[in-house]
Amino acid sequence: MPFKKPVQKFNAAINEVAIGTGENEVKLGGQNCYPFYVFDSEIANAPKVGIEISDIEDVNKAAAGDFYDGCADVADAVKKAAAAEGVDFICIRLDGADPNGENRSVEQCVETVKKAAGVTDKPLVIAGCKNNEKDAQIFDKVSDALQGRNILVLSAREENYKNVAASAGLAYGQKVGAESAVDVNLAKQLNVLMNQMGVGAQSVIMNTGAAAAGYGFEYVISTLERVKGAALTQNDAMLQPPIITPVGNETWNVKEAMASDEDMPGWGDRIKRGVAMEIATAAACLAAGSDAVILKNPKSAAAVSAMIKELI
């Protein structure tokens, strides 16, 4: 007698949240099954792949090699990345705003983002410099400047969520990333707090934390799995927003991707090492529950996109 696998059905689903507009709009979530479980349910919205571009040229070169050679500014880099294979959306990271770094002004950051937004119709994710106070100021002004583009600001954290949610989510109608530190309870608590402020379920995308494969990565994977499990099996509305994971920002900061060819001649080409680390990390995150990953190298984006198409 042939074996027939029973279909696993849930009376719950991940929220569908859209970023961008028009033909290039990207929808995250919407599924009522585990990642890539196409044998249990149709997955209407396949996981998405984004490319991250820093406003500091050296950061881009460290991860993408000579890909951006000849680009005069961030806008040029965005235009080139948007045309790369497998890229669904663009993430602009404003590293230059860091008060402990170049300390670029909010006005400079807004001008950078506006110029970049003018060269592509693809959805935009705007990431800050990881300084909570500066990020809140940047997200407020950028959300105002890009009204109508339906951007995602990444991210609102426990320390600044009130300001970010009030401006980006409520005042300007943008999508808000809720960032927590690899902990299911913290992720849920932040979603509850933003919901109480009036930021609805269709406006929140979670960033539950990230790490490079091999660097405490089991906590990242177990958190992703537990969030998806609670959302589907327990119908926990506060854990049903889709998840976006900034993989590239983690993987290109570990020794396997940073050590030079001269320092580690036995490890092979540095860029190839970083791409391998980025692909492995992204694949695991998607299998565990991420609805979108943000990468830095276009070769990684093409490979991960191809993998997704094979599995959906």
Steps between C-alpha positions, in 0.01 A plus 500: 500500500660834396584752770302820488632780715224678693464870430574727794244778518494802730213734585745788500725678253792742488390856430545620146685832497591691185788738442549711193237599246378417153638213295805464724303470822628215717273297727646322800325226697144387435572127528329254737771236497860459605778636273514323162232247605337515159369147554277635778376822343552730206747779578377807315784729608843343464774631733667813368864605458636849548839664443645729766698808397685713752550873463869433569679378187760288681228297671351406163838412352585274794203276419442547127856537373511698177127473425441869575815628329415809298200595714524866595268484800236297684242569230726347234560196720126460559428517128757230428389274784133531404580352160691203645360148466259386770467835680145576621568810708777739603619573854689824557702495822598843631826402672634851448253641753673327793594767759810295579596488132449758228200649682325613184200722564139392471465737206790333319345160557163613367663645189687173440183296528299736279757481222512122525120474496498699179693236301295188579138393526585197713387495865730672747608397847678772696735382775662734747840516671397306813504811716149506643463876535650583160303225327171633638578845357604355163195275467269792574644722228549220245143375551376852434719546192394167347126519565316289247792258444381257771850445638609282792708667771737259672470504789298609801654366821392495863699820558346708219184322380267773624659767282551273198153345511332838553674669209565231239203277576227742609586845364633395159346156441826316440579143608690453824762237579477375858849391608567278799808316624444132412229441762140393434361680804676825414375479142143451618522776761618755244218405262249536783631845590485626142154352455385689810630819340278436200750356252291225341598147408528588132769758575750293701781277378715330761878481517549239771880525487779356291846348517742338260489121473715355777481807724225423751294416195299228672327770706403689185360185339314382809346846544380507140352152536330579831349823366359324192377209713315727744352704216358195322430239767386737776350768274700761694408826324793683656747265330335490158677789325740382227872492580789672322860406585800726422743218423767697316570743781591205723684266265740758359620592849640161605857381451413252225387791284738769629841330522710597200642253250848589625415433865318174424642363173363154569143628520474599135363818345346731762198606294417139411521411870263781591253405228500139621438614858224736387320234293520237774369741762218627279389150400478390863306813602248449220455133589440595864245773439630821341271645235778718358877526527725800438836416342799706389660315210304475171631147443349395831169659402492314168580166665244535781232619256566196281470273802165651594364449148603133508321440831174692449 
